[in-house]
Amino acid sequence: MLNPPDEHNRRLLENVHPPGWVNPEPKDRYHLVVIGAGTAGLVTAAAAAGLGARVALVERHLMGGDCLNVGCVPSKAIIRAARAWYEARESRRLFGGPPAVEPGDFGAVMERMRRIRADLSPVDSVHRFRELGVDVFLGDGRFAGPSAVEIGGKRLEFRRAVIATGGRPDVPEIPGLGTAGYLTNETIFSLTALPPRLLVIGAGPVGCELAQAFARFGSQVTVIDRGEHALPREDADAAGVVERAMERDGVVFLRRASVIRVERSGGERLIVLPGANGEEPVRGDEILVAAGRVPNVEGLNLEAAGIGYDRTGVQVNDRLRTTTRRVYAAGDVCSRFQFTHAADALARIVVQNALFYGQARASRLIIPWTTYTSPEVAHVGMYEKDAGAAGLQVDTLTIPMHQVDRAVLDGETEGFLRLHFKKGSDRILGATLIAEHAGEMISEISLAMTAGLGLGRIGATIYPYPTQAEVFRKAADAWRRKKLTPIVKRMLKAFFNSFM
Ligand SMILES: Cc1cc2nc3c(=O)[nH]c(=O)nc-3n(C[C@H](O)[C@H](O)[C@H](O)COP(=O)(O)OP(=O)(O)OC[C@H]3O[C@@H](n4cnc5c(N)ncnc54)[C@H](O)[C@@H]3O)c2cc1C
């Protein structure tokens, strides 16, 4: 079930899908049945059980879902290793350090990842959830009507249910792709040997993070994408900073490229693109498909419960209720914010609204996100185009990281902070930060936005020197300077002249 079948993966499996697991006998009726034990399902089930509700949790594959098993956890573990390799290799050039002489050990990187993943897995395990009082059922869940879910011939009656079935990689219909064979995030973390040449289809966050990590390990990486630039959600200049950094790591981008077909020839895989002379193959050893995500809605028999859905997922209102009164949804299956922390936040809303007639609204959430390339790209709130679409007039400030002393000292001057705030006020509407540790820093702006603190309050905050977070104070100073209109400047000049 999990490859390679080593000690770490056996330990992981023992926690997230124990081979000998026997499902419990269903109780008469549950307050809450949760389908899917990824972040959204686990948070919902744990919170509801903690409050005293009778809860059943149904998982068909691995407890912990994508984040623990094939998403955030394994990807961030290998990205950390890739950064260490990069720093060792560049230490001579950048810092006069000792030269890196030995080649790295990719197998050891992957083993470290598997060990850490297994170490983290008890929190998401069937054992922990059983101890929390949750009835854990391993198997495929499907609706048997508007108030019952079926799993392995057992019927779970509910007062409320939550769909938290997440998503899976979207595999585009490219002729030959299936026969040639490809990797996705569901299989790439099972590799034990580094592919010498890796072809990546898709330049979104998953494609870019993994492309850069593999390039830093020494793969020759080519990223093929239909779009004008990588990270299509981000501003073009923000994406440009990341693209240039990745190119320096050896990644080749083929943009505005639509794949004609894929072929396999001996040990090689070829992605055939339109070229100057007709067709042009790009050669590699493995192909990673990172072309977006699709929601897991099939097989749930949603029709039996009258639950509306489409290709973007389960339809929910702002309170996360589906088209059926008793059924709610949370996480990637119903949200455009496909992040673990968003799944967690939506799950908390569902618990309030489903069990306590709460009125919490998803649209009130301020949800940041980070793409963990080097440098990282973190964002929260609106982009300028969103503000325009909402009819809001904005002022924008951009502070380059090379103006921040600590970034200069660290040799991490690429990137910038961009802040949008409401015209004529200091209210922050959105921010993009590109910096080596942008993900660690963006929470300051999320906090300010959540607590309604404007740039003025940020400017009144004292930052330790030298830190990269000083970029926020610099933005506040720039905002203050902008407030100095020509009239105010003239008045100040007159004031100071009066002392002379
Ligand atoms: C490579 C990669 C890296 C990522 N990195 C990050 C990151 O750094 N930070 C971040 O915030 N987010 C990251 N994400 C996104 C994050 O993993 C998801 O947003 C998060 O896992 C969503 O949680 P979820 O509970 O909605 O769904 P999932 O985690 O997908 O869980 C859904 C669960 O439902 C189960 N299921 C589906 N159908 C059924 C059924 N019929 N019956 C029973 N069980 C069912 C599935 O088996 C699965 O376990 C990453 C994603 C990927 C792919």
The ligand as an SDF file (V2000), in Angstrom:
LIG
                    3D

 53 58  0  0  0  0  0  0  0  0999 V2000
    2.1170   18.2410   -3.0190 C   0  0  0  0  0  0  0  0  0  0  0  0
    1.2070   19.0730   -2.1670 C   0  0  0  0  0  0  0  0  0  0  0  0
    1.7490   19.9420   -1.2520 C   0  0  0  0  0  0  0  0  0  0  0  0
    0.9160   20.7080   -0.4440 C   0  0  0  0  0  0  0  0  0  0  0  0
    1.4930   21.5720    0.4280 N   0  0  0  0  0  0  0  0  0  0  0  0
    0.7040   22.3350    1.2150 C   0  0  0  0  0  0  0  0  0  0  0  0
    1.2880   23.2330    2.1470 C   0  0  0  0  0  0  0  0  0  0  0  0
    2.5100   23.3430    2.2720 O   0  0  0  0  0  0  0  0  0  0  0  0
    0.4620   23.9730    2.9320 N   0  0  0  0  0  0  0  0  0  0  0  0
   -0.9060   23.8810    2.8200 C   0  0  0  0  0  0  0  0  0  0  0  0
   -1.5970   24.5740    3.5560 O   0  0  0  0  0  0  0  0  0  0  0  0
   -1.4790   23.0430    1.9420 N   0  0  0  0  0  0  0  0  0  0  0  0
   -0.7090   22.2680    1.1390 C   0  0  0  0  0  0  0  0  0  0  0  0
   -1.2950   21.3970    0.2690 N   0  0  0  0  0  0  0  0  0  0  0  0
   -2.7670   21.3070    0.2140 C   0  0  0  0  0  0  0  0  0  0  0  0
   -3.3150   20.4460    1.3550 C   0  0  0  0  0  0  0  0  0  0  0  0
   -2.7130   19.1850    1.3140 O   0  0  0  0  0  0  0  0  0  0  0  0
   -4.8290   20.3090    1.2090 C   0  0  0  0  0  0  0  0  0  0  0  0
   -5.4060   21.5890    1.1220 O   0  0  0  0  0  0  0  0  0  0  0  0
   -5.4380   19.5910    2.3990 C   0  0  0  0  0  0  0  0  0  0  0  0
   -4.9130   18.2890    2.4970 O   0  0  0  0  0  0  0  0  0  0  0  0
   -6.9700   19.5240    2.2360 C   0  0  0  0  0  0  0  0  0  0  0  0
   -7.5180   18.7830    3.2850 O   0  0  0  0  0  0  0  0  0  0  0  0
   -8.9270   18.0730    3.1070 P   0  0  0  0  0  0  0  0  0  0  0  0
   -9.2620   17.4820    4.4290 O   0  0  0  0  0  0  0  0  0  0  0  0
   -9.8930   18.9820    2.4780 O   0  0  0  0  0  0  0  0  0  0  0  0
   -8.6920   16.9160    2.0150 O   0  0  0  0  0  0  0  0  0  0  0  0
   -7.6840   15.6820    1.9510 P   0  0  0  0  0  0  0  0  0  0  0  0
   -6.4650   15.9180    2.7190 O   0  0  0  0  0  0  0  0  0  0  0  0
   -7.5780   15.3840    0.5020 O   0  0  0  0  0  0  0  0  0  0  0  0
   -8.4790   14.5060    2.6710 O   0  0  0  0  0  0  0  0  0  0  0  0
   -9.6350   13.9260    2.1190 C   0  0  0  0  0  0  0  0  0  0  0  0
   -9.7380   12.5000    2.5990 C   0  0  0  0  0  0  0  0  0  0  0  0
  -11.0010   11.9770    2.2010 O   0  0  0  0  0  0  0  0  0  0  0  0
  -10.8330   10.6070    1.8380 C   0  0  0  0  0  0  0  0  0  0  0  0
  -11.9600   10.2140    0.9910 N   0  0  0  0  0  0  0  0  0  0  0  0
  -12.2740   10.6610   -0.2460 C   0  0  0  0  0  0  0  0  0  0  0  0
  -13.4160   10.0850   -0.6700 N   0  0  0  0  0  0  0  0  0  0  0  0
  -13.8230    9.2590    0.3070 C   0  0  0  0  0  0  0  0  0  0  0  0
  -14.9290    8.3830    0.4590 C   0  0  0  0  0  0  0  0  0  0  0  0
  -15.8700    8.2570   -0.4820 N   0  0  0  0  0  0  0  0  0  0  0  0
  -15.0420    7.6740    1.5970 N   0  0  0  0  0  0  0  0  0  0  0  0
  -14.1300    7.7890    2.5800 C   0  0  0  0  0  0  0  0  0  0  0  0
  -13.0410    8.5960    2.4920 N   0  0  0  0  0  0  0  0  0  0  0  0
  -12.9080    9.3400    1.3670 C   0  0  0  0  0  0  0  0  0  0  0  0
   -9.4800   10.6150    1.1320 C   0  0  0  0  0  0  0  0  0  0  0  0
   -8.9300    9.3100    1.1000 O   0  0  0  0  0  0  0  0  0  0  0  0
   -8.6850   11.5820    1.9790 C   0  0  0  0  0  0  0  0  0  0  0  0
   -7.9800   10.9280    2.9950 O   0  0  0  0  0  0  0  0  0  0  0  0
   -0.4920   20.5970   -0.5540 C   0  0  0  0  0  0  0  0  0  0  0  0
   -1.0560   19.7050   -1.4700 C   0  0  0  0  0  0  0  0  0  0  0  0
   -0.2190   18.9490   -2.2660 C   0  0  0  0  0  0  0  0  0  0  0  0
   -0.8460   17.9950   -3.2420 C   0  0  0  0  0  0  0  0  0  0  0  0
  1  2  1  0
  2  3  1  0
  2 52  2  0
  3  4  2  0
  4  5  1  0
  4 50  1  0
  5  6  2  0
  6  7  1  0
  6 13  1  0
  7  8  2  0
  7  9  1  0
  9 10  1  0
 10 11  2  0
 10 12  1  0
 12 13  2  0
 13 14  1  0
 14 15  1  0
 14 50  1  0
 15 16  1  0
 16 17  1  0
 16 18  1  0
 18 19  1  0
 18 20  1  0
 20 21  1  0
 20 22  1  0
 22 23  1  0
 23 24  1  0
 24 25  2  0
 24 26  1  0
 24 27  1  0
 27 28  1  0
 28 29  2  0
 28 30  1  0
 28 31  1  0
 31 32  1  0
 32 33  1  0
 33 34  1  0
 33 48  1  0
 34 35  1  0
 35 36  1  0
 35 46  1  0
 36 37  1  0
 36 45  1  0
 37 38  2  0
 38 39  1  0
 39 40  1  0
 39 45  2  0
 40 41  1  0
 40 42  2  0
 42 43  1  0
 43 44  2  0
 44 45  1  0
 46 47  1  0
 46 48  1  0
 48 49  1  0
 50 51  2  0
 51 52  1  0
 52 53  1  0
M  END
$$$$
